[in-house]
Amino acid sequence: MALCLYLKSQGRKVYYNGFDQRPDEELLKNLGIEFLPFIVNESAEIYVGNKLGSRTLGKWVMRAPFFKALFQMMPGLASMILLGHLIQSADDAPDASIVIDSPSTGHARVLFESTQNYEEMFGSGLIVDDIKRMQCFLSGSNHLRTIICALPSELPLEEGKELLDYMKRSKYQDVGFILNDSLQEFIKAENIALESIPQTLQLKVESEMNLLRAFGVDIDLILPKITDTDRESLIHKLSSKMGLLAYGRN
């Protein structure tokens, strides 16, 4: 949401999508951010309905036990359909930016891999044609920028680095990395001497520093811990820092 707010401040038309979860619509409206409300199941119904020529029939098919089981057995398929829906929205509004709050780490990797996996699985046909159009769009110049956000602890950093390495090996290489909620950056921003804070917090700061040295992640932006508990105020504070991450190489 902070990224949306920054892009909007730069005069861009921006849409937010929560991908696999419904967004906080009241918060988005308060921030003045437009959003695309569709989620996985709704997009699957629309997709199937378009293929069958009837939205009603698409709803009926997607609610049948067989197709519910099929989507559970084929991880990534429903998410890939939602991604296709978002890509179509981007095609329809070429001057806009769509900011997707995508699934975390491993789920995000499955999402990217699913286009290749299902293309190989189905071989040919309407679905494969759609997948190829998706791949063409995602790999197009200035179409996709991925921003990985991790907390400054071992497991999130490890998962974030794995996703970063995967993306750099793929054809979707325009990737940025944010370290979020950093206590080390907070005491630096507040000009607090390390030795003046409680020992437990000193150990936490030292742990952050050791983790960053151990992982050697290329971090583009470190966001300090912010003590403001009001979400709207928090997002406004974060948005001013998004300029370093908003635009990629292209």
MARBA-640033 format. One line per 2 residues: number of its first residue (from 1); their letters; for each residue z, y, x of C-alpha. Coordinates in Angstrom, 1 decimal, always signed. Layout:
residues N
NUM = A = Z:Y:X ~ ...
***
This chain:
residues 250
1 = MA = +0.0:+0.0:+0.0 ~ +0.7:+2.3:+2.9
3 = LC = -2.7:+1.6:+4.3 ~ -4.3:+2.4:+0.9
5 = LY = -2.4:+5.7:+0.8 ~ -3.6:+6.6:+4.3
7 = LK = -7.2:+5.8:+3.5 ~ -6.9:+7.8:+0.3
9 = SQ = -5.6:+10.8:+2.3 ~ -8.8:+10.6:+4.4
11 = GR = -10.9:+11.1:+1.3 ~ -11.9:+7.5:+0.8
13 = KV = -12.1:+5.7:-2.6 ~ -9.6:+2.9:-2.3
15 = YY = -8.6:-0.2:-4.4 ~ -5.6:-2.4:-3.8
17 = NG = -5.5:-6.1:-4.6 ~ -2.4:-8.4:-4.3
19 = FD = -4.6:-11.5:-4.0 ~ -2.3:-14.4:-5.1
21 = QR = +0.3:-12.3:-6.8 ~ +0.4:-9.6:-9.4
23 = PD = +1.1:-6.2:-7.9 ~ +3.8:-3.7:-8.9
25 = EE = +1.6:-1.7:-11.2 ~ +4.2:+1.0:-11.9
27 = LL = +4.6:+1.6:-8.2 ~ +0.9:+1.8:-7.6
29 = KN = +0.5:+4.2:-10.4 ~ +3.3:+6.4:-9.0
31 = LG = +1.5:+6.4:-5.6 ~ -1.8:+7.2:-7.3
33 = IE = -3.5:+4.0:-5.9 ~ -6.1:+2.3:-8.0
35 = FL = -5.9:-1.5:-8.1 ~ -8.0:-4.5:-8.9
37 = PF = -5.7:-6.6:-11.2 ~ -7.4:-10.0:-11.1
39 = IV = -5.7:-13.0:-9.4 ~ -6.7:-16.5:-8.5
41 = NE = -6.7:-18.3:-11.9 ~ -8.4:-15.4:-13.6
43 = SA = -11.2:-15.2:-11.0 ~ -11.8:-18.9:-11.3
45 = EI = -12.2:-18.6:-15.0 ~ -14.6:-15.7:-14.6
47 = YV = -16.6:-17.5:-11.9 ~ -16.9:-20.7:-14.0
49 = GN = -17.7:-18.7:-17.1 ~ -20.5:-16.9:-15.3
51 = KL = -22.0:-20.2:-14.2 ~ -21.8:-21.6:-17.7
53 = GS = -22.9:-18.4:-19.4 ~ -19.7:-18.1:-21.4
55 = RT = -16.3:-16.6:-20.4 ~ -14.6:-18.5:-23.3
57 = LG = -16.1:-21.8:-22.0 ~ -14.9:-20.9:-18.5
59 = KW = -11.4:-20.4:-19.7 ~ -11.5:-23.8:-21.5
61 = VM = -12.8:-25.6:-18.5 ~ -10.3:-24.1:-16.1
63 = RA = -7.4:-25.0:-18.4 ~ -8.5:-28.6:-18.7
65 = PF = -6.1:-31.1:-16.9 ~ -9.0:-32.4:-14.7
67 = FK = -9.9:-29.0:-13.3 ~ -6.3:-28.0:-12.8
69 = AL = -5.8:-31.2:-10.8 ~ -9.1:-30.6:-8.9
71 = FQ = -8.0:-27.2:-7.8 ~ -4.6:-28.6:-6.6
73 = MM = -6.4:-31.3:-4.7 ~ -8.8:-28.9:-3.0
75 = PG = -6.7:-26.2:-1.3 ~ -8.4:-23.0:-0.7
77 = LA = -11.1:-23.5:-3.4 ~ -9.5:-21.2:-6.0
79 = SM = -8.6:-18.6:-3.3 ~ -12.2:-18.7:-2.0
81 = IL = -13.5:-18.0:-5.6 ~ -11.1:-15.0:-5.8
83 = LG = -12.4:-13.8:-2.4 ~ -15.9:-14.0:-3.8
85 = HL = -14.8:-12.0:-6.8 ~ -13.5:-9.3:-4.4
87 = IQ = -16.6:-9.3:-2.3 ~ -18.7:-8.8:-5.5
89 = SA = -16.4:-5.8:-6.3 ~ -17.1:-4.4:-2.8
91 = DD = -20.8:-4.9:-3.3 ~ -20.6:-3.0:-6.6
93 = AP = -18.8:-0.1:-4.9 ~ -20.2:+0.2:-1.4
95 = DA = -18.5:+3.5:-0.7 ~ -15.1:+2.2:-1.5
97 = SI = -12.5:+0.3:+0.6 ~ -10.7:-2.7:-0.9
99 = VI = -7.3:-3.4:+0.7 ~ -6.3:-7.0:+0.1
101 = DS = -2.7:-8.1:+0.6 ~ -3.8:-11.6:+1.5
103 = PS = -1.8:-14.8:+1.9 ~ +0.3:-15.2:+5.0
105 = TG = -0.8:-16.7:+8.3 ~ -1.6:-20.4:+7.7
107 = HA = -2.8:-19.8:+4.1 ~ -5.0:-16.9:+5.4
109 = RV = -6.6:-19.2:+8.0 ~ -7.3:-21.8:+5.3
111 = LF = -9.0:-19.1:+3.2 ~ -11.4:-18.2:+6.1
113 = ES = -12.0:-21.9:+7.0 ~ -12.6:-22.9:+3.4
115 = TQ = -16.0:-21.2:+3.3 ~ -17.3:-23.4:+6.1
117 = NY = -15.5:-26.5:+4.9 ~ -16.8:-26.3:+1.3
119 = EE = -20.3:-25.5:+2.5 ~ -20.3:-28.7:+4.5
121 = MF = -18.7:-30.7:+1.7 ~ -21.1:-29.6:-1.1
123 = GS = -24.2:-29.5:+1.1 ~ -26.4:-27.6:-1.3
125 = GL = -26.4:-26.1:-4.8 ~ -25.2:-22.9:-6.6
127 = IV = -21.7:-23.0:-5.0 ~ -23.2:-23.3:-1.5
129 = DD = -25.6:-20.4:-2.1 ~ -22.6:-18.3:-3.2
131 = IK = -20.6:-19.4:-0.1 ~ -23.5:-18.4:+2.2
133 = RM = -23.6:-14.9:+0.5 ~ -19.8:-14.6:+1.1
135 = QC = -20.2:-15.6:+4.8 ~ -23.0:-13.1:+5.2
137 = FL = -21.0:-10.3:+3.7 ~ -17.8:-11.0:+5.7
139 = SG = -19.6:-11.2:+9.0 ~ -21.7:-8.1:+8.3
141 = SN = -21.1:-5.0:+10.4 ~ -18.3:-2.7:+9.1
143 = HL = -17.5:-5.0:+6.1 ~ -14.3:-6.7:+7.1
145 = RT = -11.2:-5.7:+9.1 ~ -8.2:-8.0:+9.3
147 = II = -4.8:-6.7:+10.1 ~ -2.1:-9.2:+10.9
149 = CA = +1.5:-8.1:+10.3 ~ +4.5:-9.9:+11.9
151 = LP = +8.2:-9.4:+12.0 ~ +9.8:-9.3:+15.5
153 = SE = +11.2:-12.9:+15.5 ~ +9.9:-16.1:+17.0
155 = LP = +8.3:-17.9:+14.0 ~ +6.5:-14.9:+12.5
157 = LE = +5.2:-13.9:+16.0 ~ +4.1:-17.5:+16.8
159 = EG = +2.2:-17.8:+13.5 ~ +0.7:-14.3:+13.8
161 = KE = -0.5:-15.1:+17.3 ~ -2.1:-18.4:+16.2
163 = LL = -4.0:-16.5:+13.4 ~ -5.0:-13.8:+15.9
165 = DY = -6.4:-16.3:+18.3 ~ -8.3:-18.1:+15.6
167 = MK = -9.8:-14.9:+14.3 ~ -10.9:-13.9:+17.8
169 = RS = -12.7:-17.2:+18.1 ~ -14.4:-16.9:+14.8
171 = KY = -17.1:-14.6:+13.6 ~ -14.6:-12.3:+11.9
173 = QD = -13.4:-10.7:+15.1 ~ -12.4:-7.2:+14.1
175 = VG = -8.6:-7.8:+14.1 ~ -5.6:-5.5:+14.5
177 = FI = -1.9:-6.6:+15.0 ~ +1.2:-4.8:+13.6
179 = LN = +4.7:-5.6:+14.7 ~ +6.9:-4.5:+11.7
181 = DS = +10.6:-3.6:+11.3 ~ +11.3:-3.3:+15.0
183 = LQ = +14.8:-2.4:+15.9 ~ +13.7:-1.7:+19.5
185 = EF = +11.2:+0.9:+18.2 ~ +13.9:+2.4:+15.8
187 = IK = +16.4:+3.1:+18.6 ~ +13.6:+4.6:+20.7
189 = AE = +12.4:+6.8:+17.9 ~ +15.9:+8.0:+17.2
191 = NI = +16.6:+8.5:+20.9 ~ +19.6:+6.2:+20.8
193 = AL = +20.9:+4.8:+24.1 ~ +20.9:+1.0:+24.1
195 = ES = +24.4:+0.7:+25.5 ~ +25.8:+2.9:+22.7
197 = IP = +25.0:+0.4:+19.9 ~ +27.1:-2.6:+19.0
199 = QT = +26.6:-5.7:+21.3 ~ +25.2:-7.8:+18.5
201 = LQ = +22.4:-5.2:+18.0 ~ +21.9:-4.9:+21.7
203 = LK = +21.3:-8.7:+21.8 ~ +18.8:-8.4:+18.9
205 = VE = +16.9:-5.6:+20.8 ~ +16.8:-7.7:+24.0
207 = SE = +15.6:-10.7:+22.0 ~ +12.7:-8.6:+20.6
209 = MN = +11.8:-7.5:+24.1 ~ +11.9:-11.1:+25.5
211 = LL = +9.8:-12.4:+22.6 ~ +7.1:-9.8:+23.1
213 = RA = +6.9:-10.6:+26.8 ~ +6.8:-14.4:+26.1
215 = FG = +4.0:-14.2:+23.5 ~ +1.9:-11.5:+25.2
217 = VD = +0.4:-10.5:+21.8 ~ -2.0:-7.6:+21.8
219 = ID = -0.1:-5.3:+19.5 ~ -1.9:-2.3:+18.2
221 = LI = +1.0:-0.7:+16.3 ~ +4.8:-1.2:+16.3
223 = LP = +6.5:+0.1:+13.2 ~ +10.2:+0.9:+13.5
225 = KI = +12.9:-0.4:+11.2 ~ +13.2:+2.2:+8.4
227 = TD = +16.5:+2.5:+6.6 ~ +15.1:+4.1:+3.4
229 = TD = +15.5:+1.7:+0.5 ~ +13.3:+3.5:-2.0
231 = RE = +10.0:+1.7:-1.9 ~ +7.9:+4.7:-2.8
233 = SL = +9.4:+6.9:-0.1 ~ +9.1:+4.0:+2.4
235 = IH = +5.4:+3.6:+1.7 ~ +4.8:+7.4:+2.1
237 = KL = +6.6:+7.3:+5.5 ~ +4.6:+4.3:+6.7
239 = SS = +1.3:+5.7:+5.5 ~ +1.4:+8.4:+8.1
241 = KM = +1.4:+5.7:+10.8 ~ -1.6:+3.8:+9.5
243 = GL = -4.3:+5.9:+11.3 ~ -4.1:+3.7:+14.4
245 = LA = -4.9:+0.6:+12.4 ~ -7.1:+1.8:+9.6
247 = YG = -10.4:+1.6:+11.4 ~ -11.8:-1.1:+13.6
249 = RN = -14.4:-1.2:+16.3 ~ -17.2:-0.4:+13.8
***
